[in-house]
């Protein structure tokens, strides 16, 4: 597009790949994000120093902070995202619910229309909705301040806990109540709109594979919804977006129950981590369209130009101990990513990189395309087995096990998959595996001796490759 990419970084990210690859970069502060990536003034000052024209906020950090969008505009820069007004309306859960209800395109889960802080008032509302109900923090996110209440006698107790948890986590204890959808699918619709009144959807993503409220696998098309449901929820999302006058990329999140009833949950006013899945099946570059739209150009395609082509699955690869679910910081002593037909890797890792302790544990996104779901799954297995990250533990073995889970393979899985139908079982190495590990250790020692310190292949990786292959139904 002819743009010059510029970057910001924290002191902890000085040697991150995005800094090396950009045409200019400025440090915005210390490692903890509160003192760098979340410092609005520091970020704007950096943009001015770099003589930037626009800021793409990415995902996380300031991407959904209305104050930031406002500050960017006030500084005479283009914010690559929706207006501050749209961000603040949709960022407020109750206001978002009210807005969507008024528009009437998407049904809402029955629930309260105001934030609640009084337990007796809340109890009355819960009885009106009927149990089970879900308590959600107004300011919530990541499952904090959220409780399922199955019966009347549990309510007050769980209300108090949700309230104090929300108070502690967000400084705002207020909650709202919804009827609890027992076995929901988390399905979201990607939309994008320009300033010329054009709004389109780019179909849905099924994001029901979540672990402790963190998505780990996303796919498109959803293997669960019917063509009829798909049409209904995608068209409803576009109507809502047009009525709001929303501009730029966004996502409408819905809960879909076992009977294909769908309900609006929330809107994300940013580009999401899982956007490559949508890019694979539509063949459209969402970041490119975001930039076009932000600079006042028209979208480069119309709704009629789009179709869902094949099947895509994304795996979030996280540096973590999969048994303890603990993030792993430290030096990446070796890395090798897969490639070939239908394989895309987005990552900032390189050999020698130190994963800082301050940020998210996600270190790579593997997004795989196949002509159908079966081919996408096969390629995913091959690509995961072909991914080498040495020095830190990752959740790759978890992904490989999920790919062999009958419920996942069937395509009819809900947000209850992990924890109910799937539990990660670390595999104990067999005597054969240990023999392989010894051989690998010998090879690693040889390589260290003759090819320098970082060319070694870790025993751990060879072990996993072998274990993974055994689990890979090959
Ligand atoms: C729900 C629900 C069932 N019924 N709301 C979890 C994250 C937050 N954004 C909303 N969540 C849920 N809301 C009603 N009325 C079930 C969940 C839920 C969930 C949703 C999406 C993905 C994974 C989930 C895991 C547990 C609960």
Boltz pocket constraint, residues with backbone or C-beta under 6 A from the ligand:
constraints:
  - pocket:
      binder: B
      contacts: [[A, 109], [A, 134], [A, 142], [A, 143], [A, 178], [A, 179], [A, 180], [A, 181], [A, 182], [A, 184], [A, 185], [A, 186], [A, 207], [A, 208], [A, 210], [A, 213], [A, 255], [A, 265], [A, 415]]
      max_distance: 6.0
